[in-house]
């Protein structure tokens, strides 16, 4: 029951994020006098709607996104002989483009002729289209700030929680509580050097480390060799301990499935909930944006593994793409865990913030029908107008975005196929963060 409740709550959170995104488009469009007949969350058949003023607000049956409909998104073609954009040109996609132009023109009542999207200055169109993704970024920043500064996050510190008594293979040391040391197992460098639980490491080989920089400490240990000097605080006193590192097999810090040879000390860190400051929030946002951007770029390379997880029974990649159903299911798993309520809420908010970062970056891709597919033509139009003015030539007019419709249809078909594959994978072979 808690899992189902968690799925429902997180799914509602995603829908609210979509509505928040569309609110950015809607608000800026109204600021610039553009008429917006529809504001919808979802696609397909309308299941609920209410009209407020000149805009119909509603929910549709397929909750895989949302949209607002602004009049005049497609300008008349250059050389049109009527307001409906009829031209005498021919081509393999000309009928498709002409139909779209006619439909766009038919949405415009005579009294709204000056409220069309394409009539606004390029910078205004950029603002309208960028406002949606920007709202997702704002929401992500707010959610991360609430988590990091309000709830705090579990952080591995440089305070020693446990000193390993002996050196064990990486595959054994990672499975559950440490087993009894075999008679022939050598002591760890930390045990031999006299480390104790509660020691706070303040410096390694003369380099100071912040209390929350256990990862930096790990990297320093693994990249060193021989006898090193570790400065610790114990009972209010500073001591220099001189362990001699050994090289053994360890799990890679970035890929725990991979075993590497590295230097080993034999300490476990104390983890605690720490509240962060504003610079930490900015750093976390930057890190998430970077990792999410890399993941989006790598999406095509993830297709074979996703296909294998659906049709070949292969194990699902924990770092691979997850759809709306999958991420909602993870939200359900979080709520079903036997952990403090505060931690559950923090997990929820972090996950929702990560979804909003993905929406921010994905929608900025310069391909139709995404928001970036309207931003790029507007920027190109601004460049053309500027060049024309410098050369003393007439205004070249709006960029003919109808020419991008074939690309938009192809992208839409790819997106539908991709969403379907993700949906099947999330149902039959879901990603599970908690086993």
Buried (B, 14 or more C-beta within 10 A) or exposed (E): EBBEEBBBBBBEBBBEBBBBBBBBBBBBBBEBEBBBBBBBBBEEEEEEEEEEEEBBBBBBEEBBBBBBBBBBBBBBBEEBEEEBBBBEEEEEEBEBBBEBBBEBBEBBEEEBEEBBBBBBEBEBBBBBBBBBBBBBBBBBBBBBBBBBBEBBBEBBBBBBBBBBBBBBEBEEBEEEEBEEBEEEBEBBBBBBBBBBEEBBBBBBEEEEBEBBBBEBBBEBBBEBEEEBEBBBBBEEEEBEBEBEBBEBBBBEEEEEEEBEEBBBBBBBBBEBEBEBEEEBBEEBBEEBBEEBBEBBEEEEEBEEBBEBBBEEEBEBBEEBBBBBBBBBBBBBBBBBBEEEEEBBBBBBBBBBBBBBBBBBBBBBBBEBBBBBBBBBBBBEBBEBBEEBEEEEEEEEBBBBBBBBBBBBBEBEEEBEEBBEBBBBBBEEBBBEEEE
